[in-house]
Amino acid sequence: MDLFSIWHLLVILAVVILLFGTSKVRNIGSDLGGAIKNFRSAMKEEESAHSEEEGAPGPTVNTGRIIEGQASAADGPNAKNAARAHKG
């Protein structure tokens, strides 16, 4: 037997409407929609502010140490960890 069949959901909806009334349910729905809308607009504002701070993306410069050589699959994960430890 399905836990969330359409009949179960309809019964739950009917009980909620009987307990709270249609005006209260309508207000809850509009409040929830407004909260989601405000959250989305805040996220867009934050993204635009973040992109303005960084400016246009330019070329990245790596100023770290250069380790010459090639890593192969035969080296295994220990070689990767040793290279990290050696790099500092």
MOPAC internal coordinates of N, CA, C and O (Angstrom, degrees):
PM7 1SCF
backbone

  N    0.0000 0     0.00 0     0.00 0    0    0    0
  C    1.4346 1     0.00 0     0.00 0    1    0    0
  C    1.5312 1   109.41 1     0.00 0    2    1    0
  O    1.2310 1   120.95 1   -48.95 1    3    2    1
  N    1.2990 1   115.79 1   131.05 1    3    2    1
  C    1.4532 1   121.96 1  -176.81 1    5    3    2
  C    1.5239 1   110.21 1   -73.43 1    6    5    3
  O    1.2310 1   120.77 1   -46.27 1    7    6    5
  N    1.3328 1   116.13 1   133.73 1    7    6    5
  C    1.4575 1   120.68 1  -176.81 1    9    7    6
  C    1.5307 1   111.92 1   -71.83 1   10    9    7
  O    1.2310 1   119.91 1   139.87 1   11   10    9
  N    1.3139 1   117.78 1   -40.13 1   11   10    9
  C    1.4572 1   121.51 1  -178.18 1   13   11   10
  C    1.5187 1   110.56 1  -116.45 1   14   13   11
  O    1.2310 1   119.98 1  -117.15 1   15   14   13
  N    1.2961 1   117.65 1    62.85 1   15   14   13
  C    1.4570 1   120.10 1   176.28 1   17   15   14
  C    1.5239 1   108.85 1   -78.00 1   18   17   15
  O    1.2310 1   120.11 1   -10.51 1   19   18   17
  N    1.3000 1   117.40 1   169.49 1   19   18   17
  C    1.4523 1   121.93 1  -178.30 1   21   19   18
  C    1.5261 1   111.17 1   -61.66 1   22   21   19
  O    1.2310 1   120.30 1   145.51 1   23   22   21
  N    1.3276 1   117.03 1   -34.49 1   23   22   21
  C    1.4641 1   120.23 1  -179.37 1   25   23   22
  C    1.5213 1   111.66 1   -68.52 1   26   25   23
  O    1.2310 1   120.31 1   140.95 1   27   26   25
  N    1.3321 1   117.02 1   -39.05 1   27   26   25
  C    1.4637 1   120.12 1   176.82 1   29   27   26
  C    1.5307 1   110.71 1   -62.37 1   30   29   27
  O    1.2310 1   121.09 1   135.97 1   31   30   29
  N    1.3317 1   115.53 1   -44.03 1   31   30   29
  C    1.4572 1   119.50 1  -179.34 1   33   31   30
  C    1.5289 1   111.69 1   -65.51 1   34   33   31
  O    1.2310 1   119.95 1   141.90 1   35   34   33
  N    1.3108 1   117.70 1   -38.10 1   35   34   33
  C    1.4624 1   120.60 1   177.76 1   37   35   34
  C    1.5247 1   112.29 1   -65.81 1   38   37   35
  O    1.2310 1   120.42 1   140.93 1   39   38   37
  N    1.3317 1   116.81 1   -39.07 1   39   38   37
  C    1.4646 1   120.58 1   178.08 1   41   39   38
  C    1.5226 1   109.88 1   -65.94 1   42   41   39
  O    1.2310 1   119.95 1   137.61 1   43   42   41
  N    1.3270 1   117.69 1   -42.39 1   43   42   41
  C    1.4665 1   121.24 1   178.69 1   45   43   42
  C    1.5266 1   110.19 1   -63.20 1   46   45   43
  O    1.2310 1   120.06 1   137.73 1   47   46   45
  N    1.3257 1   117.49 1   -42.27 1   47   46   45
  C    1.4537 1   121.65 1   177.92 1   49   47   46
  C    1.5303 1   111.46 1   -62.12 1   50   49   47
  O    1.2310 1   120.37 1   138.11 1   51   50   49
  N    1.3300 1   116.90 1   -41.89 1   51   50   49
  C    1.4680 1   120.78 1   179.23 1   53   51   50
  C    1.5270 1   110.76 1   -64.27 1   54   53   51
  O    1.2310 1   120.02 1   139.50 1   55   54   53
  N    1.3219 1   117.56 1   -40.50 1   55   54   53
  C    1.4676 1   120.98 1   179.36 1   57   55   54
  C    1.5278 1   110.58 1   -66.06 1   58   57   55
  O    1.2310 1   120.11 1   138.60 1   59   58   57
  N    1.3294 1   117.39 1   -41.40 1   59   58   57
  C    1.4610 1   121.10 1   179.50 1   61   59   58
  C    1.5236 1   109.98 1   -63.86 1   62   61   59
  O    1.2310 1   120.07 1   137.39 1   63   62   61
  N    1.3317 1   117.48 1   -42.61 1   63   62   61
  C    1.4673 1   120.68 1   179.39 1   65   63   62
  C    1.5254 1   110.53 1   -65.61 1   66   65   63
  O    1.2310 1   120.15 1   140.94 1   67   66   65
  N    1.3288 1   117.32 1   -39.06 1   67   66   65
  C    1.4579 1   119.48 1   178.44 1   69   67   66
  C    1.5189 1   112.09 1   -67.07 1   70   69   67
  O    1.2310 1   120.01 1   141.93 1   71   70   69
  N    1.3224 1   117.59 1   -38.07 1   71   70   69
  C    1.4591 1   120.69 1  -178.41 1   73   71   70
  C    1.5231 1   112.66 1   -73.55 1   74   73   71
  O    1.2310 1   119.98 1   134.50 1   75   74   73
  N    1.3131 1   117.64 1   -45.50 1   75   74   73
  C    1.4516 1   120.81 1  -171.94 1   77   75   74
  C    1.5259 1   113.85 1  -101.86 1   78   77   75
  O    1.2310 1   119.49 1   158.07 1   79   78   77
  N    1.2940 1   118.58 1   -21.93 1   79   78   77
  C    1.4544 1   121.07 1  -176.56 1   81   79   78
  C    1.5152 1   111.38 1    86.42 1   82   81   79
  O    1.2310 1   120.79 1   -21.17 1   83   82   81
  N    1.3224 1   116.10 1   158.83 1   83   82   81
  C    1.4684 1   120.10 1  -174.66 1   85   83   82
  C    1.5255 1   112.17 1   -70.50 1   86   85   83
  O    1.2310 1   119.57 1   145.69 1   87   86   85
  N    1.3184 1   118.43 1   -34.31 1   87   86   85
  C    1.4660 1   119.24 1  -178.30 1   89   87   86
  C    1.5261 1   111.19 1   -67.80 1   90   89   87
  O    1.2310 1   120.46 1   141.36 1   91   90   89
  N    1.3202 1   116.72 1   -38.64 1   91   90   89
  C    1.4649 1   120.42 1   179.25 1   93   91   90
  C    1.5331 1   110.24 1   -67.58 1   94   93   91
  O    1.2310 1   120.51 1   138.83 1   95   94   93
  N    1.3391 1   116.63 1   -41.17 1   95   94   93
  C    1.4684 1   120.34 1   178.94 1   97   95   94
  C    1.5304 1   109.62 1   -65.11 1   98   97   95
  O    1.2310 1   119.82 1   140.01 1   99   98   97
  N    1.3300 1   117.95 1   -39.99 1   99   98   97
  C    1.4584 1   121.78 1   178.54 1  101   99   98
  C    1.5226 1   110.22 1   -63.44 1  102  101   99
  O    1.2310 1   120.15 1   137.97 1  103  102  101
  N    1.3309 1   117.31 1   -42.03 1  103  102  101
  C    1.4655 1   120.55 1   178.89 1  105  103  102
  C    1.5199 1   111.81 1   -65.07 1  106  105  103
  O    1.2310 1   120.65 1   140.58 1  107  106  105
  N    1.3220 1   116.36 1   -39.42 1  107  106  105
  C    1.4623 1   120.11 1   178.40 1  109  107  106
  C    1.5173 1   110.02 1   -63.17 1  110  109  107
  O    1.2310 1   120.53 1   137.55 1  111  110  109
  N    1.3348 1   116.59 1   -42.45 1  111  110  109
  C    1.4682 1   120.65 1   179.23 1  113  111  110
  C    1.5128 1   112.12 1   -63.84 1  114  113  111
  O    1.2310 1   119.98 1   136.96 1  115  114  113
  N    1.3374 1   117.65 1   -43.04 1  115  114  113
  C    1.4648 1   119.83 1   179.98 1  117  115  114
  C    1.5256 1   111.09 1   -69.61 1  118  117  115
  O    1.2310 1   119.84 1   144.05 1  119  118  117
  N    1.3275 1   117.91 1   -35.95 1  119  118  117
  C    1.4631 1   120.77 1   176.91 1  121  119  118
  C    1.5243 1   111.29 1   -64.90 1  122  121  119
  O    1.2310 1   121.00 1   138.31 1  123  122  121
  N    1.3232 1   115.69 1   -41.69 1  123  122  121
  C    1.4603 1   120.01 1   178.59 1  125  123  122
  C    1.5255 1   110.62 1   -65.23 1  126  125  123
  O    1.2310 1   120.31 1   136.91 1  127  126  125
  N    1.3265 1   117.01 1   -43.09 1  127  126  125
  C    1.4624 1   120.50 1   177.77 1  129  127  126
  C    1.5151 1   112.12 1   -62.80 1  130  129  127
  O    1.2310 1   120.09 1   138.90 1  131  130  129
  N    1.3313 1   117.43 1   -41.10 1  131  130  129
  C    1.4599 1   120.91 1   177.44 1  133  131  130
  C    1.5156 1   112.40 1   -64.72 1  134  133  131
  O    1.2310 1   120.47 1   141.57 1  135  134  133
  N    1.3252 1   116.70 1   -38.43 1  135  134  133
  C    1.4603 1   120.42 1   178.71 1  137  135  134
  C    1.5228 1   111.15 1   -64.76 1  138  137  135
  O    1.2310 1   120.48 1   138.27 1  139  138  137
  N    1.3231 1   116.68 1   -41.73 1  139  138  137
  C    1.4671 1   120.64 1   178.80 1  141  139  138
  C    1.5233 1   110.00 1   -65.55 1  142  141  139
  O    1.2310 1   120.02 1   138.33 1  143  142  141
  N    1.3302 1   117.57 1   -41.67 1  143  142  141
  C    1.4618 1   121.94 1   179.57 1  145  143  142
  C    1.5254 1   110.43 1   -63.16 1  146  145  143
  O    1.2310 1   119.92 1   136.11 1  147  146  145
  N    1.3381 1   117.77 1   -43.89 1  147  146  145
  C    1.4612 1   121.04 1   178.08 1  149  147  146
  C    1.5230 1   111.87 1   -64.36 1  150  149  147
  O    1.2310 1   120.37 1   141.59 1  151  150  149
  N    1.3224 1   116.89 1   -38.41 1  151  150  149
  C    1.4530 1   120.76 1   178.82 1  153  151  150
  C    1.5206 1   110.62 1   -63.66 1  154  153  151
  O    1.2310 1   120.18 1   135.68 1  155  154  153
  N    1.3228 1   117.26 1   -44.32 1  155  154  153
  C    1.4744 1   120.80 1   179.96 1  157  155  154
  C    1.5159 1   111.07 1   -64.05 1  158  157  155
  O    1.2310 1   120.05 1   137.44 1  159  158  157
  N    1.3410 1   117.52 1   -42.56 1  159  158  157
  C    1.4588 1   119.39 1  -179.82 1  161  159  158
  C    1.5293 1   110.86 1   -66.56 1  162  161  159
  O    1.2310 1   119.84 1   143.69 1  163  162  161
  N    1.3245 1   117.92 1   -36.31 1  163  162  161
  C    1.4689 1   120.69 1   177.01 1  165  163  162
  C    1.5206 1   111.06 1   -65.47 1  166  165  163
  O    1.2310 1   120.27 1   141.27 1  167  166  165
  N    1.3258 1   117.09 1   -38.73 1  167  166  165
  C    1.4658 1   120.36 1   178.07 1  169  167  166
  C    1.5264 1   110.97 1   -65.56 1  170  169  167
  O    1.2310 1   120.13 1   140.10 1  171  170  169
  N    1.3378 1   117.35 1   -39.90 1  171  170  169
  C    1.4671 1   120.30 1   178.34 1  173  171  170
  C    1.5235 1   110.76 1   -66.15 1  174  173  171
  O    1.2310 1   120.03 1   139.91 1  175  174  173
  N    1.3280 1   117.55 1   -40.09 1  175  174  173
  C    1.4639 1   120.71 1   178.33 1  177  175  174
  C    1.5211 1   110.98 1   -63.91 1  178  177  175
  O    1.2310 1   120.55 1   139.57 1  179  178  177
  N    1.3247 1   116.55 1   -40.43 1  179  178  177
  C    1.4622 1   120.44 1   179.43 1  181  179  178
  C    1.5217 1   110.88 1   -65.72 1  182  181  179
  O    1.2310 1   120.20 1   138.88 1  183  182  181
  N    1.3325 1   117.23 1   -41.12 1  183  182  181
  C    1.4623 1   120.53 1   178.78 1  185  183  182
  C    1.5260 1   110.57 1   -64.18 1  186  185  183
  O    1.2310 1   120.11 1   138.40 1  187  186  185
  N    1.3368 1   117.39 1   -41.60 1  187  186  185
  C    1.4608 1   119.29 1  -179.74 1  189  187  186
  C    1.5255 1   110.76 1   -68.23 1  190  189  187
  O    1.2310 1   119.63 1   141.28 1  191  190  189
  N    1.3235 1   118.30 1   -38.72 1  191  190  189
  C    1.4620 1   121.39 1   177.30 1  193  191  190
  C    1.5216 1   110.80 1   -65.66 1  194  193  191
  O    1.2310 1   120.69 1   141.53 1  195  194  193
  N    1.3147 1   116.28 1   -38.47 1  195  194  193
  C    1.4617 1   120.85 1   179.95 1  197  195  194
  C    1.5257 1   110.27 1   -67.70 1  198  197  195
  O    1.2310 1   119.67 1   139.67 1  199  198  197
  N    1.3284 1   118.23 1   -40.33 1  199  198  197
  C    1.4564 1   120.56 1  -179.89 1  201  199  198
  C    1.5233 1   110.78 1   -70.97 1  202  201  199
  O    1.2310 1   119.10 1   148.31 1  203  202  201
  N    1.3484 1   119.33 1   -31.69 1  203  202  201
  C    1.4569 1   122.09 1   177.07 1  205  203  202
  C    1.5280 1   110.91 1   -69.28 1  206  205  203
  O    1.2310 1   119.92 1   145.34 1  207  206  205
  N    1.3318 1   117.76 1   -34.66 1  207  206  205
  C    1.4675 1   121.26 1   179.03 1  209  207  206
  C    1.5208 1   110.87 1   -65.45 1  210  209  207
  O    1.2310 1   120.82 1   136.96 1  211  210  209
  N    1.3180 1   116.04 1   -43.04 1  211  210  209
  C    1.4592 1   120.03 1  -176.35 1  213  211  210
  C    1.5160 1   112.07 1   -77.82 1  214  213  211
  O    1.2310 1   119.80 1   155.40 1  215  214  213
  N    1.2951 1   117.98 1   -24.60 1  215  214  213
  C    1.4552 1   120.76 1  -177.65 1  217  215  214
  C    1.5130 1   109.97 1    76.26 1  218  217  215
  O    1.2310 1   121.43 1    16.44 1  219  218  217
  N    1.3018 1   114.87 1  -163.56 1  219  218  217
  C    1.4620 1   120.01 1  -179.70 1  221  219  218
  C    1.5162 1   109.54 1   -73.49 1  222  221  219
  O    1.2310 1   120.15 1   -42.56 1  223  222  221
  N    1.3107 1   117.32 1   137.44 1  223  222  221
  C    1.4613 1   118.93 1   179.42 1  225  223  222
  C    1.5183 1   110.35 1   -68.55 1  226  225  223
  O    1.2310 1   121.02 1   -52.86 1  227  226  225
  N    1.3126 1   115.66 1   127.14 1  227  226  225
  C    1.4544 1   121.09 1  -179.23 1  229  227  226
  C    1.5118 1   110.37 1  -115.35 1  230  229  227
  O    1.2310 1   121.02 1     4.46 1  231  230  229
  N    1.3187 1   115.65 1  -175.54 1  231  230  229
  C    1.4652 1   118.64 1   179.16 1  233  231  230
  C    1.5229 1   110.14 1   -68.34 1  234  233  231
  O    1.2310 1   120.89 1   -37.60 1  235  234  233
  N    1.3039 1   115.90 1   142.40 1  235  234  233
  C    1.4563 1   120.27 1   179.99 1  237  235  234
  C    1.5193 1   109.04 1   -93.35 1  238  237  235
  O    1.2310 1   121.19 1   -37.80 1  239  238  237
  N    1.3012 1   115.33 1   142.20 1  239  238  237
  C    1.4562 1   121.45 1   180.00 1  241  239  238
  C    1.5129 1   107.72 1  -113.79 1  242  241  239
  O    1.2310 1   120.80 1   -55.21 1  243  242  241
  N    1.3292 1   116.07 1   124.79 1  243  242  241
  C    1.4473 1   121.33 1   178.36 1  245  243  242
  C    1.5169 1   107.95 1   -95.59 1  246  245  243
  O    1.2310 1   120.29 1   -66.60 1  247  246  245
  N    1.3187 1   117.06 1   113.40 1  247  246  245
  C    1.4554 1   120.78 1  -178.15 1  249  247  246
  C    1.5237 1   111.98 1  -101.84 1  250  249  247
  O    1.2310 1   119.92 1  -167.25 1  251  250  249
  N    1.3080 1   117.76 1    12.75 1  251  250  249
  C    1.4568 1   121.31 1  -179.52 1  253  251  250
  C    1.5132 1   112.00 1   -80.01 1  254  253  251
  O    1.2310 1   120.93 1     1.05 1  255  254  253
  N    1.3129 1   115.82 1  -178.95 1  255  254  253
  C    1.4592 1   121.06 1   179.07 1  257  255  254
  C    1.5131 1   110.16 1   -73.75 1  258  257  255
  O    1.2310 1   120.78 1   -33.71 1  259  258  257
  N    1.3115 1   116.11 1   146.29 1  259  258  257
  C    1.4553 1   121.65 1   177.57 1  261  259  258
  C    1.5252 1   107.40 1  -103.20 1  262  261  259
  O    1.2310 1   121.05 1   -54.54 1  263  262  261
  N    1.3029 1   115.59 1   125.46 1  263  262  261
  C    1.4592 1   121.51 1   177.96 1  265  263  262
  C    1.5132 1   107.03 1  -106.97 1  266  265  263
  O    1.2310 1   120.84 1   -60.37 1  267  266  265
  N    1.3198 1   116.00 1   119.63 1  267  266  265
  C    1.4570 1   119.78 1  -178.01 1  269  267  266
  C    1.5096 1   110.03 1   -85.44 1  270  269  267
  O    1.2310 1   120.96 1   -29.67 1  271  270  269
  N    1.3064 1   115.78 1   150.33 1  271  270  269
  C    1.4510 1   121.86 1   178.33 1  273  271  270
  C    1.5094 1   110.52 1   125.04 1  274  273  271
  O    1.2310 1   121.18 1    -3.78 1  275  274  273
  N    1.3008 1   115.36 1   176.22 1  275  274  273
  C    1.4529 1   121.03 1   179.87 1  277  275  274
  C    1.5108 1   109.36 1  -123.11 1  278  277  275
  O    1.2310 1   121.46 1   -37.21 1  279  278  277
  N    1.2986 1   114.81 1   142.79 1  279  278  277
  C    1.4550 1   120.45 1   173.78 1  281  279  278
  C    1.5176 1   107.06 1  -102.08 1  282  281  279
  O    1.2310 1   120.74 1   -40.16 1  283  282  281
  N    1.2954 1   116.19 1   139.84 1  283  282  281
  C    1.4600 1   119.51 1   178.29 1  285  283  282
  C    1.5175 1   108.67 1  -124.68 1  286  285  283
  O    1.2310 1   121.37 1    -8.97 1  287  286  285
  N    1.3197 1   114.98 1   171.03 1  287  286  285
  C    1.4522 1   119.93 1   179.74 1  289  287  286
  C    1.5235 1   110.88 1   -65.27 1  290  289  287
  O    1.2310 1   120.10 1   155.14 1  291  290  289
  N    1.3199 1   117.42 1   -24.86 1  291  290  289
  C    1.4573 1   120.89 1   179.92 1  293  291  290
  C    1.5309 1   111.37 1   -70.21 1  294  293  291
  O    1.2310 1   120.43 1   157.39 1  295  294  293
  N    1.3321 1   116.77 1   -22.61 1  295  294  293
  C    1.4567 1   119.58 1   179.60 1  297  295  294
  C    1.5228 1   111.37 1   -68.76 1  298  297  295
  O    1.2310 1   120.45 1   146.69 1  299  298  297
  N    1.3159 1   116.75 1   -33.31 1  299  298  297
  C    1.4562 1   121.69 1   176.15 1  301  299  298
  C    1.5097 1   112.79 1    78.51 1  302  301  299
  O    1.2310 1   120.52 1     0.70 1  303  302  301
  N    1.3303 1   116.60 1  -179.30 1  303  302  301
  C    1.4691 1   120.81 1  -176.84 1  305  303  302
  C    1.5224 1   112.99 1   -69.46 1  306  305  303
  O    1.2310 1   119.65 1   156.77 1  307  306  305
  N    1.3384 1   118.28 1   -23.23 1  307  306  305
  C    1.4605 1   119.91 1  -179.83 1  309  307  306
  C    1.5202 1   111.39 1   -66.87 1  310  309  307
  O    1.2310 1   120.05 1   145.94 1  311  310  309
  N    1.3254 1   117.51 1   -34.06 1  311  310  309
  C    1.4561 1   120.43 1   178.81 1  313  311  310
  C    1.5220 1   110.69 1   -66.04 1  314  313  311
  O    1.2310 1   120.46 1   143.48 1  315  314  313
  N    1.3036 1   116.73 1   -36.52 1  315  314  313
  C    1.4629 1   120.64 1   179.74 1  317  315  314
  C    1.5239 1   109.33 1   -66.59 1  318  317  315
  O    1.2310 1   119.84 1   135.71 1  319  318  317
  N    1.3286 1   117.92 1   -44.29 1  319  318  317
  C    1.4603 1   121.35 1   179.29 1  321  319  318
  C    1.5229 1   111.62 1   -67.23 1  322  321  319
  O    1.2310 1   120.00 1   143.89 1  323  322  321
  N    1.3369 1   117.61 1   -36.11 1  323  322  321
  C    1.4529 1   121.39 1   178.62 1  325  323  322
  C    1.5190 1   109.93 1   -67.38 1  326  325  323
  O    1.2310 1   120.00 1   142.73 1  327  326  325
  N    1.3315 1   117.61 1   -37.27 1  327  326  325
  C    1.4554 1   120.75 1   178.61 1  329  327  326
  C    1.5240 1   110.28 1   -66.65 1  330  329  327
  O    1.2310 1   120.18 1   142.62 1  331  330  329
  N    1.3000 1   117.26 1   -37.38 1  331  330  329
  C    1.4648 1   120.48 1   177.25 1  333  331  330
  C    1.5325 1   110.35 1   -65.74 1  334  333  331
  O    1.2310 1   120.21 1   136.77 1  335  334  333
  N    1.3208 1   117.20 1   -43.23 1  335  334  333
  C    1.4572 1   121.22 1  -178.99 1  337  335  334
  C    1.5268 1   110.26 1   -66.98 1  338  337  335
  O    1.2310 1   120.04 1   141.69 1  339  338  337
  N    1.3497 1   117.53 1   -38.31 1  339  338  337
  C    1.4383 1   121.30 1  -179.77 1  341  339  338
  C    1.5246 1   111.47 1   -70.59 1  342  341  339
  O    1.2310 1   121.30 1   147.40 1  343  342  341
  N    1.3324 1   115.13 1   -32.60 1  343  342  341
  C    1.4656 1   120.11 1  -178.52 1  345  343  342
  C    1.5160 1   110.80 1   -66.83 1  346  345  343
  O    1.2310 1   120.91 1   145.50 1  347  346  345
  N    1.3216 1   115.87 1   -34.50 1  347  346  345
  C    1.4599 1   118.83 1   175.38 1  349  347  346
  C    1.4340 1   111.24 1    99.92 1  350  349  347
  O    1.2310 1   120.10 1   180.00 1  351  350  349

